[in-house]
Amino acid sequence: MKQQYASFAVLPIKFHSSLPTVDATYSAACPRAPRHHTTGMTQTTRTLLVVDDHPLMLEGLSQIASQALPDHGVLQAASFAEARGHALSDEPPELVLLDPGLPDLHGLSAIQGMVKALPAGAVVVISANDQPQDQEAAWAAGARAFISKSARPEDLMTGLQAVARGERVLITRQQGRVEPPPTPSNQAGLSARQLEVLAAMCAGDSNKQIAQRLQIAEKTVKAHVGAIFDKLDVVNRTQAALAARRLGLVTDEPQPPSA
């Protein structure tokens, strides 16, 4: 028995060269997908690094940073070890936005460690703790800027832009952007406060005594002492006292604390 096969006619298919346009109202109402943190890195070697161990904050800060400095590629790190790896790479970031409350290195140690790992870069501390003693400790550790996590996004953007121009920035919870403390003096690069700490060190005061005399936190004194050692290229208080007298930074009597 022969099989019967049906025959089919081949019909031409027309393709339209134009596609329907997207309604402008719908397009404007739909937000763009967030830019991936590595966007732009193939076009430029200028980068900034955002460091925060909370994923939501890390993504939010990265998006604000990319809007503030669109000519920079944005890197991310959730720990100090990861951030240090970026800082020591062949193409280190020019700027670091650092939350010092990291799980593997915390507080002043994180700030000092990042400043030391990135000597040619600018470290911007962003913290929920923005009391005067927190700010002073950040300056003592070598930060270029201190920004409260309570700052408005637009203030954070303008602050990052100012830091990229080489400015020092202070943005507080209560007052917004205010004038930062003066830059270190030309006396071996020590600030006025560090000269006070150095004078007290030369007088034999302990960190606790210096903290009480200057009415600052003991951890802030430790940060100042570490900065003094680095700037004088010494490793202990005896060497610091000898260097201070050789350079004429202190007299035999400690100076009274500033107001």
C-alpha positions as CSV (number, residue, x, y, z in Angstrom):
1,M,0.0,0.0,0.0
2,K,1.4,3.3,-1.0
3,Q,1.8,6.0,1.6
4,Q,0.2,9.4,1.0
5,Y,2.2,12.5,1.7
6,A,0.6,15.9,2.0
7,S,2.2,18.7,0.0
8,F,2.9,22.1,1.6
9,A,3.3,25.4,-0.1
10,V,6.2,27.6,1.0
11,L,4.9,31.1,1.8
12,P,7.1,34.1,1.8
13,I,7.6,35.8,5.2
14,K,7.9,39.6,5.4
15,F,10.3,41.1,8.0
16,H,9.6,44.6,9.2
17,S,12.7,46.8,9.4
18,S,11.3,49.0,12.2
19,L,10.4,47.9,15.7
20,P,7.7,49.5,17.9
21,T,9.0,52.4,19.9
22,V,9.0,52.3,23.7
23,D,6.6,54.8,25.2
24,A,8.5,57.7,26.6
25,T,6.4,57.9,29.8
26,Y,7.1,54.2,30.6
27,S,10.8,54.7,29.9
28,A,11.1,57.6,32.2
29,A,9.1,55.9,34.9
30,C,11.3,52.7,34.9
31,P,14.6,53.2,36.9
32,R,17.8,52.0,35.2
33,A,19.4,48.9,36.5
34,P,22.2,49.7,38.9
35,R,25.6,50.1,37.3
36,H,28.0,47.2,38.1
37,H,30.9,48.3,40.3
38,T,33.4,47.5,37.6
39,T,31.8,49.7,34.9
40,G,34.3,52.0,33.2
41,M,37.4,50.2,34.3
42,T,38.2,49.1,30.8
43,Q,38.2,52.7,29.7
44,T,40.2,54.3,32.5
45,T,42.8,53.4,35.0
46,R,41.5,55.9,37.6
47,T,39.7,53.9,40.3
48,L,38.2,54.4,43.7
49,L,37.6,51.7,46.3
50,V,34.5,51.3,48.5
51,V,35.0,49.3,51.7
52,D,32.1,48.2,53.9
53,D,31.2,44.8,55.3
54,H,27.4,45.3,54.9
55,P,26.3,44.3,51.4
56,L,23.5,46.9,51.3
57,M,25.7,49.7,52.3
58,L,28.5,48.5,50.0
59,E,26.2,48.6,47.0
60,G,24.6,51.9,48.0
61,L,27.9,53.7,48.6
62,S,29.3,52.3,45.3
63,Q,26.4,53.7,43.3
64,I,26.7,57.1,44.9
65,A,30.5,57.1,44.3
66,S,30.1,56.1,40.7
67,Q,27.6,59.0,40.2
68,A,29.9,61.5,42.0
69,L,33.0,60.5,40.1
70,P,31.8,59.0,36.8
71,D,35.4,59.0,35.3
72,H,36.5,56.5,38.0
73,G,36.0,52.8,38.0
74,V,34.5,51.6,41.3
75,L,36.0,48.6,43.2
76,Q,34.5,46.9,46.2
77,A,35.8,45.2,49.3
78,A,34.0,43.7,52.3
79,S,37.1,43.2,54.5
80,F,40.4,44.9,55.3
81,A,42.3,42.0,53.7
82,E,40.5,42.4,50.4
83,A,40.8,46.2,50.5
84,R,44.6,45.9,51.2
85,G,44.9,43.6,48.2
86,H,43.5,46.3,46.0
87,A,45.7,49.0,47.6
88,L,48.8,46.9,46.9
89,S,47.9,46.0,43.4
90,D,49.7,47.2,40.3
91,E,47.0,49.8,39.7
92,P,45.9,51.0,43.2
93,P,42.9,53.2,43.7
94,E,43.3,56.9,44.0
95,L,40.6,57.2,46.7
96,V,39.2,54.8,49.3
97,L,35.8,55.3,50.9
98,L,36.3,53.3,54.1
99,D,34.0,52.2,56.9
100,P,36.5,51.3,59.6
101,G,34.1,48.9,61.4
102,L,35.4,45.9,59.6
103,P,35.4,42.3,61.0
104,D,39.1,41.5,60.4
105,L,40.6,44.9,61.4
106,H,38.6,47.5,63.3
107,G,38.6,51.2,64.0
108,L,41.8,53.2,64.1
109,S,43.9,50.2,63.1
110,A,41.9,49.9,59.9
111,I,42.4,53.6,59.0
112,Q,46.1,53.5,59.8
113,G,46.5,50.3,57.9
114,M,44.8,51.7,54.8
115,V,46.7,54.9,54.9
116,K,50.0,53.0,55.1
117,A,49.0,50.7,52.3
118,L,48.0,53.6,50.1
119,P,50.5,56.4,50.8
120,A,49.8,58.2,47.5
121,G,46.0,57.9,47.8
122,A,43.3,59.6,49.8
123,V,41.4,57.7,52.5
124,V,37.9,59.0,53.2
125,V,36.4,57.6,56.5
126,I,32.7,57.2,56.5
127,S,31.3,56.2,59.9
128,A,28.1,56.1,62.0
129,N,30.3,57.3,64.9
130,D,30.9,60.9,64.2
131,Q,31.6,62.5,67.6
132,P,34.5,65.0,67.8
133,Q,36.9,62.4,69.2
134,D,36.1,60.0,66.3
135,Q,36.9,62.8,63.9
136,E,40.1,63.7,65.6
137,A,41.2,60.1,65.7
138,A,40.6,59.8,61.9
139,W,42.7,62.9,61.2
140,A,45.4,61.6,63.5
141,A,45.5,58.3,61.6
142,G,46.0,60.2,58.3
143,A,42.5,60.3,56.8
144,R,41.9,63.0,54.1
145,A,38.2,63.3,54.9
146,F,35.6,62.3,57.5
147,I,32.0,61.8,56.5
148,S,29.1,60.9,58.8
149,K,26.9,58.0,57.6
150,S,24.0,60.3,58.4
151,A,25.1,62.7,55.6
152,R,22.7,63.3,52.7
153,P,23.7,61.5,49.5
154,E,24.2,64.9,47.7
155,D,26.6,66.0,50.5
156,L,28.5,62.7,50.2
157,M,28.8,63.2,46.4
158,T,30.1,66.8,46.7
159,G,32.5,65.6,49.4
160,L,33.9,62.9,47.2
161,Q,34.3,65.4,44.4
162,A,36.2,67.8,46.7
163,V,38.5,65.0,47.9
164,A,39.2,64.1,44.3
165,R,40.3,67.8,43.8
166,G,42.8,67.4,46.7
167,E,40.7,69.1,49.4
168,R,40.1,68.0,53.0
169,V,36.5,67.4,53.9
170,L,34.5,67.1,57.1
171,I,30.7,66.3,57.0
172,T,29.0,65.9,60.3
173,R,25.6,64.6,61.4
174,Q,24.5,67.9,63.0
175,Q,26.1,70.5,60.8
176,G,26.6,69.0,57.4
177,R,29.7,70.0,55.6
178,V,31.9,72.3,57.8
179,E,35.5,73.5,57.7
180,P,37.9,70.7,58.5
181,P,40.8,71.2,61.0
182,P,43.9,72.9,59.5
183,T,46.4,70.9,57.7
184,P,49.6,69.8,59.5
185,S,52.2,72.5,60.2
186,N,55.5,72.6,58.5
187,Q,57.2,71.4,61.7
188,A,58.1,67.9,60.5
189,G,54.5,67.6,59.1
190,L,53.1,67.5,62.6
191,S,49.7,69.1,63.4
192,A,49.2,71.4,66.3
193,R,47.6,68.6,68.3
194,Q,50.5,66.2,67.5
195,L,53.0,68.8,68.7
196,E,51.1,69.0,72.0
197,V,51.2,65.2,72.3
198,L,54.9,65.2,71.5
199,A,55.6,67.8,74.1
200,A,53.8,65.7,76.7
201,M,55.7,62.6,75.6
202,C,58.9,64.5,76.1
203,A,57.8,65.4,79.6
204,G,57.4,61.7,80.3
205,D,53.6,61.5,80.4
206,S,51.9,58.2,79.6
207,N,49.1,57.9,77.0
208,K,46.5,58.0,79.8
209,Q,48.0,61.1,81.3
210,I,48.2,62.8,77.9
211,A,44.5,61.9,77.3
212,Q,43.5,63.4,80.6
213,R,45.6,66.6,80.1
214,L,44.3,67.2,76.6
215,Q,40.8,65.9,77.3
216,I,40.8,63.5,74.5
217,A,40.3,59.7,74.3
218,E,43.3,57.5,75.0
219,K,42.8,55.7,71.6
220,T,43.2,59.1,70.0
221,V,46.4,59.7,71.8
222,K,47.7,56.3,70.5
223,A,46.8,57.4,67.0
224,H,48.7,60.6,67.4
225,V,51.7,58.8,68.9
226,G,51.8,56.4,65.9
227,A,51.6,59.3,63.5
228,I,54.4,61.1,65.3
229,F,56.6,58.0,65.1
230,D,56.0,57.7,61.4
231,K,56.7,61.4,60.7
232,L,59.8,61.5,62.8
233,D,61.0,58.1,61.5
234,V,61.4,56.7,65.0
235,V,60.3,53.5,66.7
236,N,59.9,54.5,70.4
237,R,59.4,57.5,72.7
238,T,63.0,57.9,73.6
239,Q,63.9,58.3,69.9
240,A,61.0,60.6,69.4
241,A,62.1,62.9,72.3
242,L,65.6,63.1,70.9
243,A,64.4,63.9,67.4
244,A,62.0,66.5,68.8
245,R,64.7,68.3,70.6
246,R,67.2,68.0,67.7
247,L,64.6,69.5,65.4
248,G,63.6,72.2,67.8
249,L,60.0,71.0,67.9
250,V,59.7,71.2,71.7
251,T,61.3,73.0,74.6
252,D,62.3,71.5,77.9
253,E,58.9,72.4,79.4
254,P,55.8,71.0,77.8
255,Q,53.5,73.5,76.2
256,P,50.0,74.1,77.7
257,P,47.2,72.4,75.7
258,S,45.3,74.5,73.2
259,A,41.8,75.6,73.8
